[in-house]
Amino acid sequence: MTIWANVIGTGGYLPATIRTNQDLSEMVDTTDSWIYERTGIKSRRIADEHETASSMAEVAARQAIEMAGIDAEQIDLIIVATGTPDRVYPSTACLVQERLGIKHCVGFDIQAACSGSVFGLSIADQYIKTGFAKTVLVIGSEVCSRIVDWSDRSTCILFGDGAGAVLLSASDQPGILATHIHSDGGYEDLLYCPNPQAAAAHKQDEASVINMRGNEVFKVAVNTLGRIVDETLEANGLQHSDIDWLVPHQANTRIIAATAKKLGMSMEQVILTLETQGNTSSASVLLAFNQGVRDGRIKRGQTVLMEAFGAGFTWGSALLKF
Ligand SMILES: CC(C)(COP(=O)(O)OP(=O)(O)OC[C@H]1O[C@@H](n2cnc3c(N)ncnc32)[C@H](O)[C@@H]1OP(=O)(O)O)[C@@H](O)C(=O)NCCC(=O)NCCS
């Protein structure tokens, strides 16, 4: 009998503080219209000083658990994707486990930058299929605002904070149909954030902030996401018309529109959160999925294609029947 990983709950958390393009125009030399036209972003959320990846993840996780109607103790694996963990260790997943009061499970973090939640879904799927785990919590949680250089207008306009969660459970009914994940370490120079300890040891003047060659990242992202969409459909014998919803990583509307066009999908079939959330890195796909599920657009039985691209470069897709 085939075992599938079925979605039984979703959740999301966004900090209360809103930073608009207008706010940014008072911090760096930019304008609301420049940012909106180039990216599709109007505002983003910023964590307050007490909020962390684990505190935001906890709220998103509790929502997913409540939607699923399960006891948190039933969770046997917690995977947290984050590039902005509370601590180097313990892992954010262990901190979330403690916050949720779960004693009997295992938790670990993964680092795949903005592709983190899709990588997390892929890992969860493998563990459920092999029978190692029955109920898996996958979270993407990011405090990007703490690694953004707020004086760099080419990057500070893009990122925001938040957490998204999905709860998966073993089932004999179709759930995650396939995942495809990739990485290519040859692009470190285009998008990276130094580790503070290593930077201090090796290059005293290198601040631990996001460094990006945006224009070059843009081009690789458009091409790569086009390829992952083709790969996913072909490997699973699907046509463009079989996909009900595209849930993309929210980096730039122009990148998302290019992927939707490749799929022959209208923007009405794309879940977009970018305008009010910016790029929340590993949280963005799960935040968008949660929004689509909770506002009733994504319905049971529909086919959803998630895709993401991030530093590394890393990229991937998750195809699922909701
Ligand atoms: C960052 C991004 C919006 C920049 O847009 P772009 O059209 O590529 O712009 P460029 O970097 O070519 O810069 C064009 C000009 O705008 C200027 N500029 C950059 N940021 C600006 C800002 N916030 N406001 C006004 N002008 C800005 C540049 O200095 C440059 O000026 P110049 O022509 O005088 O040198 C775009 O490249 C992008 O979204 N890339 C993908 C980034 C991404 O998604 N990263 C995460 C991947 S997970």
The ligand as an ORCA input file, in Angstrom:
! r2SCAN-3c Opt
* xyz 0 1
  C      16.746     43.720     -6.747
  C      15.923     44.054     -7.985
  C      14.543     44.511     -7.601
  C      16.624     45.210     -8.696
  O      15.931     45.526     -9.897
  P      16.726     45.669    -11.260
  O      15.738     46.068    -12.266
  O      17.459     44.386    -11.502
  O      17.692     46.860    -10.955
  P      19.288     46.904    -11.061
  O      19.929     46.135     -9.940
  O      19.690     46.535    -12.467
  O      19.554     48.458    -10.821
  C      19.059     49.431    -11.731
  C      19.311     50.809    -11.134
  O      18.419     51.018    -10.027
  C      19.166     51.429     -8.886
  N      18.506     50.927     -7.688
  C      18.729     49.776     -7.010
  N      17.898     49.689     -5.966
  C      17.152     50.799     -5.985
  C      16.117     51.295     -5.155
  N      15.675     50.603     -4.082
  N      15.530     52.469     -5.475
  C      15.930     53.163     -6.530
  N      16.918     52.776     -7.356
  C      17.509     51.594     -7.076
  C      20.544     50.850     -9.092
  O      21.501     51.577     -8.360
  C      20.707     51.004    -10.578
  O      21.086     52.331    -10.848
  P      22.109     52.665    -12.036
  O      21.425     52.185    -13.297
  O      22.243     54.140    -11.938
  O      23.356     51.903    -11.732
  C      15.833     42.835     -8.952
  O      17.081     42.609     -9.564
  C      15.413     41.576     -8.265
  O      14.325     41.484     -7.727
  N      16.264     40.531     -8.313
  C      15.969     39.276     -7.720
  C      16.347     39.346     -6.279
  C      15.766     38.219     -5.503
  O      14.675     37.808     -5.729
  N      16.545     37.717     -4.534
  C      16.120     36.713     -3.663
  C      16.156     35.401     -4.377
  S      15.434     34.219     -3.342
*
